[in-house]
């Protein structure tokens, strides 16, 4: 019986897998040789390439989302009052600007921590202002409410349990938000073990 | 004040440009109103007969009245009822004198109480919406 000892990754019989072509930059200095001196590409370059593609994809998703929501927030300047049943006010210009900055901060935090884009649901609030709700899963979410008087409230839900409403300053939001993400990530990892 | 029992349906109306394009779920913000105004289906069988539709509020939200909205719990579903989050859901008809512009609205009702996240999440979980095209 003839045994095929080839280890070349180009041998389709031995290695039928999806082939991703790295860019020149990514494959630079990664050429190696197998036992038969056939040049092959180091698989670590593939992994690096996949990681980069994945990271770029996440960032593209975030950037597209952020762009569309900034445009949406801008459009609220023309919403007018009486946009929903009952007394309802158009968000103030200041609350719109504050919401844009807060959304930008939140998105940057998520990208930095390699989080996939959660569902982020936005709308004005009838009493004047804007809120957005980050929904990580059915029992974990964070609600930011930016009132017309520029106060910001942050309400967190962890495993279905709600925290007290916290009035927050933009200078501490990043820290509180990072803490939430870290705890959520640890819980998620823990759940995947048990 | 007559309380609205569980199982009843309330309508709320919003303008479509209040929401981001492509957002296919109910956002929290539309319920963050301590006096949440709506119409009781019992007195308005056809939601499109409301003056809100003529004013361009073509997104119709249907709220299914239930105990989860009336008495939100912490943690949700399985915890204890939080007194501060309780909601009063009652019929509050409007007379012609109350609203000379739109006239009387015999279906008008209110969901009264602080709208903390737990309350709003209960409202979202028990609501649906559609848009008139």
Boltz contact constraints between the chains, C-beta under 6 A:
constraints:
  - contact:
      token1: [A, 72]
      token2: [B, 20]
      max_distance: 6.0
  - contact:
      token1: [A, 83]
      token2: [B, 15]
      max_distance: 6.0
  - contact:
      token1: [A, 83]
      token2: [B, 18]
      max_distance: 6.0
  - contact:
      token1: [A, 84]
      token2: [B, 14]
      max_distance: 6.0
  - contact:
      token1: [A, 84]
      token2: [B, 30]
      max_distance: 6.0
  - contact:
      token1: [A, 85]
      token2: [B, 12]
      max_distance: 6.0
  - contact:
      token1: [A, 85]
      token2: [B, 13]
      max_distance: 6.0
  - contact:
      token1: [A, 85]
      token2: [B, 37]
      max_distance: 6.0
  - contact:
      token1: [A, 85]
      token2: [B, 52]
      max_distance: 6.0
  - contact:
      token1: [A, 86]
      token2: [B, 37]
      max_distance: 6.0
  - contact:
      token1: [A, 121]
      token2: [B, 25]
      max_distance: 6.0
  - contact:
      token1: [A, 121]
      token2: [B, 27]
      max_distance: 6.0
  - contact:
      token1: [A, 122]
      token2: [B, 20]
      max_distance: 6.0
  - contact:
      token1: [A, 122]
      token2: [B, 27]
      max_distance: 6.0
  - contact:
      token1: [A, 123]
      token2: [B, 18]
      max_distance: 6.0
  - contact:
      token1: [A, 123]
      token2: [B, 19]
      max_distance: 6.0
  - contact:
      token1: [A, 123]
      token2: [B, 27]
      max_distance: 6.0
  - contact:
      token1: [A, 123]
      token2: [B, 29]
      max_distance: 6.0
  - contact:
      token1: [A, 123]
      token2: [B, 30]
      max_distance: 6.0
  - contact:
      token1: [A, 124]
      token2: [B, 18]
      max_distance: 6.0
  - contact:
      token1: [A, 124]
      token2: [B, 29]
      max_distance: 6.0
  - contact:
      token1: [A, 125]
      token2: [B, 29]
      max_distance: 6.0
  - contact:
      token1: [A, 125]
      token2: [B, 32]
      max_distance: 6.0
  - contact:
      token1: [A, 126]
      token2: [B, 33]
      max_distance: 6.0
  - contact:
      token1: [A, 131]
      token2: [B, 28]
      max_distance: 6.0
  - contact:
      token1: [A, 131]
      token2: [B, 29]
      max_distance: 6.0
  - contact:
      token1: [A, 133]
      token2: [B, 28]
      max_distance: 6.0
  - contact:
      token1: [A, 143]
      token2: [B, 28]
      max_distance: 6.0
  - contact:
      token1: [A, 143]
      token2: [B, 117]
      max_distance: 6.0
  - contact:
      token1: [A, 155]
      token2: [B, 117]
      max_distance: 6.0
  - contact:
      token1: [A, 160]
      token2: [B, 75]
      max_distance: 6.0
  - contact:
      token1: [A, 160]
      token2: [B, 76]
      max_distance: 6.0
  - contact:
      token1: [A, 161]
      token2: [B, 75]
      max_distance: 6.0
  - contact:
      token1: [A, 162]
      token2: [B, 74]
      max_distance: 6.0
  - contact:
      token1: [A, 162]
      token2: [B, 117]
      max_distance: 6.0
  - contact:
      token1: [A, 162]
      token2: [B, 118]
      max_distance: 6.0
